Amino acid sequence: RKGSYIKKSSKYKYLEHDIAQLNAWEKELIREMEKSFVYCRMMSKSLVDARRQLRRAYAQIVNFV
């Protein structure tokens, strides 16, 4: 069975118009939770980018030798 979930509308967070139909307590809960989740998403993206750069650098070194 599929649930109906609120989807992220922007890169790291929900937009206000996406949560407009929710109750006040639900909106506040989402806002509070998103404060820490935004940070986690940005850090995760940074790690992915760093791994990608390391793989490219390693491939260049291996191909150079």
C-alpha positions, 0 to 999 in steps of 0.5 A, a space after each residue: 500500500 502506498 502512503 501519501 507523503 509530502 515531497 520536497 519541492 526544492 533542493 533541500 527543503 519543503 516549500 510553504 505552499 506544499 504544507 499549507 493544507 496541514 494543521 499548525 502543529 504539523 507545519 511546526 513539526 516539519 519546520 523543526 525537523 527540517 532544520 537538522 535534515 537540511 544540514 544532513 542533506 548538504 553534508 551528504 551531498 558534500 561527501 558524494 562530491 568529495 568521493 567523486 573528485 577523489 575517484 577522478 583524481 585517482 583515475 588520472 594518476 593511474 592513467 598517467 603512470 
